[in-house]
Amino acid sequence: MSRSWMRVCVGVLIVLGLMGCTPATTSDEVATSDVEATADTPRPAWALALHGGAGVIDRDMPEDQKAGYLAALEAALELGRDRLDAGDSALQVVETVIRQLEDEPRFNAGKGAVFTHDGTHELDASIMDGRDRSCGAVAGVKAIKNPITLARLVMTESRHVFLIGAGAEAFAARHDVETVSQDYFFVERRHRQWQRALEREAAETASLETASGSLDEKYGTVGVVALDRNGDLAAGTSTGGMTNKRFGRVGDVPVIGAGTWADNATAAISCTGFGEQFIRNTVARDVAARMSYQGLDLEAAAQAAIDQLEPGDGGLIAVGSDGSIALVFNSEGMFRGAADADGRFEVAIWGGEEGVSLNSF
C-alpha cells in the first residue's frame, strides 16, 4: 500500500473515532450484552390500591355493617394481589378487580348503583393504560352489568374514547357484553335512600335545576390503580353516579383526566367524591402534572391536588411508577385498600383507626 493511501486510511479512522464510531460487534457479542443488561436491571415491584367511595361515612355504623364493608374491600384486594403476584398485567387486574367491586351491592357501582330522580339507574366507567395513555369511557348506560368491561372495549375495539347512552349500549351489543334488566340493580338500601331524597326535595320545594340530593348522597364510586411486574401502570373507575340525579347528569368518573388517569412516566390515579369539583380541577391529571412539572413525589402531588378542593369533596388513590402508594382524602372517610409486593396489605374506612392517619396507611 502506498504511503498516500495509508495516510487516507489513518485519516478516516481518526474521523470515525471523533464521531464515536466503533467497529461492529458480532451477533454473539450483542446477545451477550443484552443478557447482561437484562440481568442487571431490577424487576419493578407490583403495587395496588383501590377505593369504594368517599364522603360522609357514619363512624357509628353497626359493627356487622362495618365488617361487611371491610370484608368486601379485603376480598377485592386479595384478588388484585394474587393476580399481580401471578404476573397479570396492570390493565387486566384493574378490570378484574373493578368487576368484582361492581358486583358487590355495598358500593355505588354496578349492582349497587343508586337511583336517579326517575327511579332508574345510569352507570359510568373509564379505564386507562399507562403504557401509551390509551383509554376508554362510557356514561349513562342502563343495561350493562359491568360498565368497566365496556369501557375497556371502547379503548381496544373502537377508534373512540368516550361513548354514551344508547350508542354505548349498541356498541356493547356488537361485542356481546353482558346485559341485565334494570331490576338487577335494585338494592333496598339504595331505594330507601332515593325515597328520602325525594321526600326532602318535596319538603324544600327545590327547583328542578338545583335539586340534587344531600352531601351524603353525592359520593360513591369504585376505583383501582395498579403497577405490574413489567413496570406498567393502569387505572379504572366505575360509578352509579349521584342519588336523585337528573337530566343525564355525568360526573368525573368517565372524564379522562378528571376521575381517571394513568401514565407510566408518573402515576395511575382514580378519584372519588363530588364529581363536579373533580371535573373543574381535573384532579386525576393534576396529580401526574405536579409530579412531572414540579418534581413532587406521589404523596405530595396527591395531597396538593386534594388541598385545592373544598373540605369534604372526596379523595383519590394513586400508585406511582416506583411502586409508591398514596391514599388521600378530605372527607370524613374513604373506603380503601392498599397492597404491594413487599407484603403490605391493609384496608380501612376512616382516618385514625388503628393508627391509620387521615391521608395514608
N, C-alpha and C positions, 0 to 999 in steps of 0.2 A: 504493500500500500504506500502511495506517495506521501510525502510529508504534508502536502496541502490537504489531502483527504483526511489525514489524521487530525489536522487542525480543525477541519469541519466537524468531524465526529466528536472531538473533545468539546467543541463549542455547543453542539446540540445537547450533549449530556449535561453541560453546565446549565443551559437554559431550562432543560427538563427538571433539573434539581431545584432551580429557583422557583419553578412553578409548582413544586411539591409533588411531582410525579414520581412514582416508584415502579420498579419492574413488576409485571403481572405475576400473581401467585397462581399456583396450581389449584385445581378443584379440591384436592385433598387438603391443601393448606387453608382454603376458605372454609371448608366444612369443619375443620378442627377449630378454627377461630370462632365460628358461630356457636359451636357446642360449648366452648369455654365461656363465651359471653352469656349464654343462657344459664349455665350452671352458676355463674357469679351473680345473677340477677335474682334477688329475693322475690318470692311469690307474694303478692299483696294479701293481707288478711281480709276475710269477709266480715261484713258488719250489716246489721239490720235494725230498723226502728219502725214502729207502727203506732197509729193512734186510732181512737174510736170516737173522736169528737171532743170539743172543749166548750166550756161555758159555765153556767150556774149548776153545779152538781152538789146536791144536798149531802153534807157530811154525816147527817143523821139518818141516812137511808138504812133500812133494815139490814141486818148482817147477812141474811141469806141473799138479798139482792146484791149487796156489795160483793159477796163471794162469787155470785154468778157472773158479774162483770169481770172480775179478776180471772176467773177460770176461762172465760171466753178469750180474753187477751192472751192468757198463757197458752191456750191451745193454738191460737194463730201464730204466736211467737215460736212455739215448738215446731210447727210446720215449716215456717220460714227458715229456722235454724237448721233443721235436718236437711232441707233441700239445698241450702247454700253450702253446708258442710259436705254434701254429696257431690258438689260441683255444678249444680244447676246455674243457669245464667241469672243475673240480677233481674232482667226483664221477665223471665218466666216466673221467678219467685214472687215478684210484685203482683203479677196477675193471679197466681195461685192463692196467695195469702189473702188478697182482697176478695177473691171469690168466696173464701171461707167466711170472711167478715160480712160480706153481702148476704150470706145465707143465715147469719146469726141475727135473730129478731131484736136483740137488745140494742143494736146500733141503727142509726138513721141512714141506711143504705140498703139497697136490695130489699130483702124480705121485711126489714124493719122500717121502711120508708114512711115518712109522715104523710098526713093528709093535706091536700090542697083545699082551698076555700070551697071548691065544688065537690069535695069528697072523693077525689081521685088521687092517683099517685103519679108523680113525674120525676124521673130519675136522671141524674147527670153523672158523667165519669170522664176521666182523662188519664193518659199514660204517656210516659216519655222515656226515650232511650238515650242514655248519656253518651253513647259512642259517637253519634252523629246528630243528635238533637232531633231525630225523627220523633213524631208524636201523633197522637190521635185522640179525639174527644167526641162525646155525644151529649146531647142535652134534650130534656123534655120527652124522653122515651117512656112509654106507659106499659109495654108488654114484654120487656126484656128482663129475663131472670137475673142475669149477671152483666150489667152495663159495662164493667171493666173489660170484659172479653170483646164486646162490640167495639169499644174504644181502640183496643189493640188491632182489631181487624181493619178499622178505618186507617190506622197507621200503616199496616203491612199490605193491605189488599186494595187500596184506593190511592188516587193521586191527591186526596184531600187531607185536611187536618180535622175539620170540625163539621159534624153532621147533626141535624136537629129533627125532633119530632117524627112526623110520618115518613120523611125522607130517610132518616136514620133507620127506621123500622123496615122500610122497603129494602134497604141495603142489608139489614140483618137477615131478612128472608132469603136473599140470594145466597147467603153464606151459611144457611141452616143454623143460625144462632137460636138457642133455646128460648122459647117464649112461654108466657104464662098469662092467665087472666088477671084482671085487677083484684079479684078475690084473694089471690095468692098473697098479696101484700097486706091483707087485713091483720092487724095486731090490736088486741083490745086496748092495751095501754095507749097506743097511738090514737085510737078512736076517741078515748076519753079526753086526751089532750086536745084534740081537734074540737070536740064539743065545748070544752072550757073556753077555747079561743073564740068560738062563735058567740058564746054567751057574753063574754067580756066585750066583744066588738059591739054587740047589740046594746049593751048597757052604756057604753061610752059614746054611742051614736057616731062611731068613726066613719069617715068618708071612705069611699072605695079606694081613693088614691093613697091614703095614709095607713089604712088598717093592714097590719102585717104580723100581729101576734106580739106577745111579750118577749123580753130578752131571753128567757129560758127556753123559748121555742124557736129561736133563730139558729141555734147551733146544733151541729150533729153531722158528722162525716166520718168516713174511714179512710185511712191512707197508709201506704207502705213505701219505704225507701230502702234501697239495698245496694251494697257493694259486693261483687262476687270475687271468686278466686282469680279471675282474669284481670281484675282491676277495673271492671266496668260498673257503671252506676245506672240505676233506673229508679223512677218514681211513679206512683199512681195514686189517684184519689177518687172516691165514689161517694155519692150522697143522694138522699131523698129530698134535699132542699129544706125549705122553711115551712113550718106548720102554718096552714091557712094562707099560703101564698096565692097570688092572683096574677092574671094577665100573662101567664107564661114566664113568670119571673125566673131568672137564672142567676145563680151566684158565682163565686170564684172557682168552684171545683173544676168545671170543664174549660176554664180560660187558662190556656198555657201561659205561664209567667206570673199569673196571679195566685192560683191554687196549687199548681204543679210545675216543677222544673227539674231537669237533670242534665248535667254536662260533666263528662269525665275530667275536665280540667279543674273543676271546683267541687261541686256537691250535687246531691239529689235532695229535693225538698218537697214536702207535702203539707199543706196548710189546713186549718180548721177554725171556724169561727164565724163572725159577722161578715158574710161574703162580700157585701158592697164595699166594706173598708179594705178588704184584701185586694179587690179589683182596683180601687182608687190608688193604692200604694204599690201595686204589682209586687206583692211581698215575696213570693217564691223566687222570682228572678232577682229581686233586690238582694237577697242573701248571697247569691252567687256573684252578683256585681260588686258587692262590697269586698268579697274575697279577691276578686280579680283586679279591681281598680284601686282599692285601698290597702290590699295586702293583709286584711284581717284574717284571723283563724276562724274556723267554723262557728265556734261558740260565740265569739264576739260579733260576728256578722249576723248570726241569727238573733242575738239579743238586740242589736241595733235595729234590725228590721221590725221586731215586735215593739220596741220602745217608741216608734213613731206612731203607733196606733193608740186609740183611746183605751183606758183601763177597762178590762173586761171583754175586749174584742175577740180574744181567742189565742191561738198559738200555732206552733209548727213543729215538725220533726225533720231532722236532716242528717244525712251521712256524708262525710267528706271523702275525697279521693284517697286520703290517707287512712281511712277507717275510723276517723273520729265520729262521734255521735253528739248531736245537740237536740234537746227537747225543751223548748222554751214556750211559756205561755203567760199571759197577764190576766187570765180569767180565774175563777175560783178553782177550777180543776181542769184536767185533760186526761182522758183515758189513754194510756200509753204503755209502750213496752220497748225494750232495747236488748240486743244480744250481739255478741261478736265471737270471733274465733279464739279469743283469749279466755273464754269461759264466762263472760258477762251474760246474765240472763235475769232480767228484772221487769216487773210490771207494777204500775201504780196508777192512782187516780188523782189525788190532791198533792199539794206541796206540803212537805213536812212530815208525812207519815213514815215512821220507822227510819228517821234520819234523812229522808229524801228532801233535798232543797226544792225551792219553788220552781227553779228553772231547769234542773237537770237531775239525773240519778246520781 
